[in-house]
């Protein structure tokens, strides 16, 4: 085959592109690096100019103080329970609803789906007051249940997973029905495994959203025992004589679970986003 003259130019362009991508990747990771390294410094070293890019005095006292002086373990457990239970419930409800909208036939399906998706245009902040009144009437203020169940009522998961169910041929469902499989068996054994990438993407997105849902958790959890990690760490930031390294340690503790969840579901998240891009 005849070699094109653009070969060396293309390689040079790819090299430059890779360098640019690596540069911006490192730039985006720098705040995380600064957060973690600052959590191992003394407070005076955090605001030192010129800054120390690596701790000169490595100390774990900030983490020890966070867990000894504050109920950080309780806050962390509250956050994990709220985020995990909410996300599992959202995945369960959204997958069932998305399957129904995608594969089942019933009267008014398209109108109901449009109304359902229209709720995404309403900011949650608009509903804070009536939502809190409802939670108050049910006696769920200062409880984890009050933080969990209102977040399950979201249409985003239905919208996301319906797109994945739409790509599955109807012939698979019809074949399963001809073999005598019930609707639930068809859903759980055939349909659900085929949308694992979408479920992985939804799990990560919803977990991070609930984990960072500071406003609602602040409104519902008003006692020290019912606070989540994000709300509890935020109280450390309100100190009039701030220990910046101490706050960095708290923020690092709050960030670790999100990193762990992302690493666990990264394969499904990446695949889900890729499939979504191919559909578009």
Buried (B, 14 or more C-beta within 10 A) or exposed (E): EEEEEEEEEEEEEEEEEEEEEEEEEEEEEEEEEBBBBBBBBBBEBBEEEEEEEEBEEEBEEBBEBBBEEBBBEBBBBBBBBBBBBBBBBBBEBBBBBBBBBBBEEEEEEEEBBEEBBEEEEEEEEEBBEEBBEEBEEEEBBBBBBBBBBBBBEBBBBBBBBBBBBEEBEEEBBEEBEEEEBEBEEBBEEBBBEEBBBBBBBBBBBBBBBBBBBEEBBBBBBEEEEBBBBBBBBBBBEEEEEBBBBBBBBBBBBBBEBBEEBEEEBEEBBEBBBEBBEEEE
